[in-house]
């Protein structure tokens, strides 16, 4: 069985920087992460061993340490100010590409557009984007668009890890639903996400099964699985090598491996090594 690793996969620079900054903060004193730094149980376990505690971004009483960390998913300015005003030392690990989305949305609002965010309602990144603009609408399907009130101008940004095909579909859907309105879209899907989506398309042309390595609550890992299936390829998500099931590879000649943007390289390599032990299941 041949194992093909995607051209682009795994931890992006924003997550690497956030993890490094959090580890550094933890060595300087007791630290509380305001939510999950990344959606990855392996990373969470590593931080647990450093004694890092967990709190909630919008609950000032949830932190029992003088130092707090805002995650790579970002935060609303009002939340960031609240922690600073309460006297906490704040380490802000917001990904620069998430900050770009915040800046774009704020600019659209200043220019008089009604804010719309393409993303998963309740996701920490989306909560951060909409936190300073409670009038925002969040959409993830054409059905969501049908529930919107009309506005003369819609300004649209996206959660950074959304599939570009979905975002394009929804922007087009907005223009169809509101033909008399101006719809301005600022592309805020991050380049690492785009690179992984493009590389996955190429990978799916070469393999019969795709394994996406990442946490169960990782949105971008889940999107990799759904996208692969959309290309007609069997796809499965695993968080660790031990979650692989030999029956997935019976009669399979070529398997592809990709990973979400919060997945450690070492986890991907462990999965690849485990897959190598399934080679005897390939047809003679």
N, C-alpha and C positions, 0 to 999 in steps of 0.2 A: 504493500500500500504506500503510495507516494504522498508525502505531507508537504503542502505548499503554504508558506507563510505570506500573508498579505503584504503588499509593498508598503502600506501605511497601516499601523496598528498601535494600540496601546496608549500609554500615558502621554498626554500632551504637555507642552512646556508650562502652561498655566498651572496644571496640577502638580508637576514636579516642583515648581517654585513654591507653591502653597505648602506642600509637604515639607520642603526644606525649611521654610520660614517657621512652620509650626514646631518642628523638631528643635530648631534653634531657640524658640521662645520657651519650650519646655525645659531646656537645659538651664535657663536663666531664672527659673522659679515656677511655682504652681500655676498651671494654665488651664483654662476652660475653653473648649471649642463651642461656638454658638451654632450647634447643629452638627451635621456630618461634614467633615472636611471634604471628603469625596465619598461617592456611593460605592464603597469597596470594603468588604469584610476583612480582607487581609491587611489593608492599610489601617483599618480601625483597630485590629488586634495589636498591630505594632505600636500604635499610639497609646493603647491601654497599658502596654508594658512600660511606657515612659511615664505613666501616672497621669496622663492627660484626662481631665474631667470633661463632662458634657453639659451644656446648658441650652437654652432656647433663645433665639435671636431677639424675640419680642417679650422676653420675661427677664427683667433686670434682677429678680431675686433668684434666678436659676443658677447664677454663677457664685461659687464659693471661693473664688481665687481673685487676687487683685489684677490678674492679667487675663484678657480674653482674646480669642481669635475669631475674626470674621472669615467665613469659608471662601473657597474659590468661586462659589456660586454667587457671591456678592450680597449686597444689602441696600435697602433704601437709605437715602441720606438722613432721614428722620431717625432711623434706628441707630445709625452710626453716631449721630450727634447725641442721642440719649445715653449711650454707653460712655462716651467721653465726658459728658456733663456730670455723670454719676461718679467720676473719678477713676474709672477703670483704665488701665494701660491697654490700648487696643492695637493688636497686630492685625492689619487688614491684608488678607491674602487673595482678595478678589482678582480673578483673572483679568488681565488687560483687555481681552476681547469681550468679556462681560461688561466691563466699564464702558467700552465703545458702544454697546447696546444701550446702556443707561444714558449716555451722552446723546445718542441719536433720538431716543424717545423724548428726552427733555427738550431738545431743539424743535421737534415736531410740535410739542405742546406750546412752546413759546411762539411758534409761527401760526397758531390757531387751529391746528388739526386735532380732531378727536382721537385720543390714543387707543390703538388696538395692538395687542400682543398675541402673536401666534405661539402657542405653547401649552403645556400641561397645567391646568388649573391646580393650584396648591403646591406646585413644585417650588422649591426654595428660590431658584433663580427667577421664576416668574413673580413670586411674591416680592422679591427685591425690586424688580422692574416696575411693578405696579404700586409699590408701597407709597411713593411720593405723589402718585396720580390715581387716587381712588376712583376717578371717573372712568378709568380704563376698562375696556372690554377684553376678555381673553377668549380666543377661539382656537379650536383644534379640529373642527369638522365643518362641512357645509351646513349641517343642521344648526350649529352655533351661529352661523351668519344669519340664518333665518330668524333668530331671536333678537337681533340687534335693532336698536332704534335708528332712524335715519339721521344723518348729519351731513351738512354741506361739504365737509372735508374730513377724510379719514387719514390718519397717519399710522403706518404699520411698521412694526419691528418684529423680530422673532427671537424666541429662546435660542441660544447659540447652538444647541445640539439637535435642532429639528432637521428632518430630511428636506433638502431643497425642493424636491418634487412636491411635497405636501405644502410647503410655504407658497410656492408658485401657484398651486391649485387654489389655495385659499385667497390669495390676492386677486386672482382672476375671478373667483366666486364673489368677492366683495364688489368688484367692478360691475359684474352682471346683476347683482342684487340691487345695487344703487347706481343706476346708469347716469343719474343727474348729479352725482357727487364726485368730487375729486378724490382719488385714492392715490396717496403717495406712499411708496414702499421703500424703506431703507434696509438693505440686505445686511443683517447682523448674524447670520449663520457663520460660525467661526471656520477659518480655513482648515484647522485640523479635522473638524467634522466633515467638511467637503472632501478633503483628501481621502479620508477613510471610506466615505461613500463611493467615491470614484474607484478606489482600489478594490473595494468589495465587488463592484460590478465586473471588473476585470477578473477577479478571483473566481466569481461564479461561472464564468465562461470556461474555466479549466477543471472544475471539480464536481463531485457528486454530492458531497456533504460539506457543510460549513460549521465550524465550531467557533462561537463568539465567546471570548473569555471576559467575564466582568460580573459585578455584583448584581444580585436579583433586583435591586431597586435603582440600577443605573439606567437612565433613560436612553443614553446613546448606545449602550450595549443592546438594549431591547430593540432599538431601531435597526441595528445591524442584523439581528435575527429576522425581523419582519421584512427588511429589504431583501435579504437573501432568499427568503421564501417567495417573495414577490417575483424573483427571477426564476422561480421554479426549482430551486435547489433545497434539499432538506437542510435544516439548520437547527442547531441546539445551542443554548446558553449554558455555560458552566462557570462557577466561581472559582473552582479549584480542580486540579487534575483528578482527584478521587471521585468527582461527580460524573466523569465520563462513563458511558455504558457500552460495553463491547458490542451489544446487538445493533448499535447504530451503524456499525461499520462492516457488517456481514456482507460479503460480496462487493465491497467498495474498493475501487482501484485508486481513487484520488480524493483526498480530503484537504480542505482549506482551513486555515486558522487565522482569525482576526481577533481584535480585542477592543474594548471600550477605552475611552480616554482617561479613565481613572484606574486602569489595570496596570499592575507592576510588571516590568519585563520578566522578572524571575518567575512570576506566576505563569506567564505565557510559555516560557521555556519548559517549565515543569509539565504543562499540558502537552507540548510537542513531544517530550520524552516519553510520556505515558502513551501517546498515540503510537509511537514507534513499537510498543509492545503488542499492539493489535495487528501487526503486519501479517501474522499467520492466518488472519481471517479473510484475507483477500483471495479471490478465486485463483485456482491453479492455472 
